[in-house]
Amino acid sequence: MNKYVDIFIEGYKGYAQYLWNEITFNYTYKPWWENYFYWLILVSLFFFALEIIKPWRADQARFRKDFWLDFFYMFFNFFFFSLIIYNAASNVFVDLFKDFLGLFGISNLVAVKIESWPRIAQLFTLFIIRDFVQWWVHRLLHRSSFLWEFHKVHHSVEQMGFAAHLRYHWMETIVYRSIEYLPLAMIGFGIDDFFIVHIFTLAVGHFNHSNIKVNLGPLRYIFNNPQMHIWHHAKDLPEDRRYGVNFGLTLSIWDYLWKTNYIPFDGRDIKLGFPGLEKFPKTFFTQNTHGFKPKVKEDQSNSV
């Protein structure tokens, strides 16, 4: 037991030091430009500037409804949740899981050793596998009535903007990372590997939620975009689409392959949210404690 307590404590210390080093650029173990903290700021400023220069919904306020709430969510979900508990707890979980496998004589889960592959092949493999797994997890968040209560936080956005990308319940981090762990461990790298993939998916996520309009041409069948993702957040959808549409995070191709794509017309001015949104918690604390209390069963129809 002392072993896991030590891992937990070291997890806190290690992440606190890491975050401080990111903020102060006080590190020598990686290039100066591999800095998540300032890349989050730069990517956010870039899309905020685009929203100001040429907004898709010109009548939407620059500092739209809940802008500052979403701004706080960005830093909480990207950094502070890991500082508060997630990094330390996940380190303990990984070690417990490895010890459990050890009971059966399994020292690791690696099934495909790709460390000898060219760097670009490793990056591409990580990106495709991770995005595909996340697409299925996203669908699960909509189909499971239990998980949908947590996912409602993300769909409580009423006016779309780049910062809405990272408005989500902390339980989603646990669900996504837990399910991602096995397939990524089996190909020889962890979820924290490969800076370029993380920043690219961050940028596309911001792009998808931005108040801008971009004509991607044929690339729209591969990459998600604001005109597609707005329908994922639509409040009203047909009955045969009641569990949601357009589940892609970075890639849209999965939706076209599994026929969950849906763009009936230009969705610039559609209402966003879900049935009962007016009664949903409005503050950060009440949103992040939502989903744990038993509640009266209600229609799970959603348009997200």
Secondary structure, DSSP 8 states (H G I E B T S, - for coil): -HHHHHHHHHHHHHHHHHHHHHHHT--SSS-TT--HHHHHHHHHHHHHHHHHHS-SSTTS-SS-TTHHHHHHHHHIIIIIHIIIIIHHHHHHHHHHHHHHHHTTT-----SS--TTS-HHHHHHHHHHHHHHHHHHHHHHHHH-HHHHHHHTTGGG-SS--GGGGG---HHHHHHHHHHHHHHHHTTT--TT--HHHHHHHHHHHHHHHSS-----GGGGGTB--HHHHGGGGBS---GGGTB-S---SSBSHHHHHTT-----S--TT--BS-TTGGGS--SHHHHHTTTSS--------B--
